[in-house]
Amino acid sequence: MLNISHLTKRFGEKVAVDDLSLHIKPGEIYGFIGHNGAGKTTTLKSATGILAFDEGEILINGMSIAEKPTACKRILAYIPDDPALYEYMTGIKFLNFVSDIYDIDSDTRTARIKKFADLFELTGDLAQPISAYSHGMKQKLAIISAWIHDPKLIIMDEPFVGLDPKASHILKGMMREKCNEGGAIFFSTHVLEVAEKLCDKVAIIKEGKLQTAGTMEEVKGNESLESVFLELVE
């Protein structure tokens, strides 16, 4: 679903991501872990076509994000760590705007908006301007907007930040359901306990270089993910 091969991205003299290779397959929840500044967000933005990269190749469902960005973006969704929403819009107008971009018909969008807004208990707030939303409400709206076109691949940067325990539980269920349907999830997180329980595979990055990657059992063995992470990055 997502194949990152020998990705290198520089910002001037700084090498933010250094010869990184990862393969996220359909059905997998793949966690991406590292300290602030390790290269996680740069990798995610490169994979979504937001950032151009210097070397390597990124394929989404067999298509190059560099050569076919529009086709790739039609089958993926991205939630940044601080979603930039159009705050002058109401929640429902924003979701309809996203639906328009993906040519989602009226009946389908109505059903999906109701399903996910009800799940996150956001239905009663959709008529309010986004500027009146709390951080957690904005995060919920961003999640709904990512799921609304039923993407094959969802890429998320720290998706659990700002969510209350109930909303976090709902999101975990949505992630697993997406993968059970043949989709894939690639997300960064600092919440190692969540990653350990939720992820099928995990990768740890330090200063732009991949330290280890594999199934959760392969990476952590008999230790906790936290212990392995601290051993590798400290």
URRANOR-V622516 format. One record per pair of residues at least 24 apart in sequence whose C-alpha atoms are under 8 Angstrom apart, sorted by the first residue. I is the first residue (numbers start at 1). GAP is how many residues later the second one is. Records with the same first field share a line. If there is no record, write none. Layout:
# URRANOR-V622516
I: GAP, GAP
This chain:
# URRANOR-V622516
1: 24, 25, 58, 59, 60, 61, 151, 152, 182, 183
2: 56, 57, 58, 59, 60, 151
3: 54, 55, 56, 57
4: 43, 52, 53, 54, 55
5: 51, 52, 53
6: 49, 50, 51
7: 46, 47, 48, 49, 50, 51
8: 45, 46, 47, 48
9: 33, 43, 44, 45, 46
10: 43, 44
15: 193
16: 26, 191, 192
17: 25, 26, 190, 191, 192
18: 190, 191
19: 36, 37, 190
20: 188, 189, 190
21: 189
22: 191
24: 160, 161, 162
25: 159
26: 153, 156, 157, 158
27: 151, 152, 153, 154, 155, 156, 157
28: 151, 155, 156, 157, 171, 172, 173
29: 146, 147, 150, 155, 156, 157, 158, 169, 170, 171, 172
30: 154, 155, 156, 157, 169, 170, 171, 172, 173
31: 155, 156, 157, 158, 164, 168, 170, 171, 172
32: 154, 155, 156, 157, 170, 171, 172, 173
33: 155, 156, 157, 169, 170, 171, 172
34: 156, 170, 171, 172, 199
35: 155, 171, 198
37: 170
38: 167, 168, 169, 170
39: 166, 167, 168, 169
40: 148, 165, 168
41: 116, 147
44: 111, 112, 113
48: 25, 28, 30, 107
49: 24
74: 28, 77
75: 75, 76, 77, 78
76: 75, 76, 77, 78, 79
77: 69, 70, 74, 76, 77, 78
78: 68, 76, 77, 78
79: 63, 64, 67, 75, 76, 77, 78, 80
80: 76, 77, 78, 79
81: 75, 76, 77, 78, 80
83: 55, 56, 59
85: 45, 53, 57
86: 44
87: 42, 43, 44
88: 41, 42, 43
89: 40, 41
90: 36, 37, 38, 39, 40
91: 34, 35, 36, 37, 38, 39, 50
92: 34, 35
95: 49, 50
98: 47
99: 49, 50
102: 47
104: 45
109: 39
112: 36
113: 31, 35
116: 28
117: 27
119: 51
120: 47, 50
135: 27
136: 26, 27, 28
139: 24
140: 27
151: 32
152: 30, 31, 32
153: 30, 31, 32, 33
154: 30, 31, 32
155: 30, 31, 32
156: 29, 30, 31, 32
157: 30, 31, 32
158: 29, 30, 31, 32
159: 28, 29, 30
160: 29
172: 26
192: 33, 34
193: 32, 33
196: 28, 29
204: 25
205: 28
206: 27
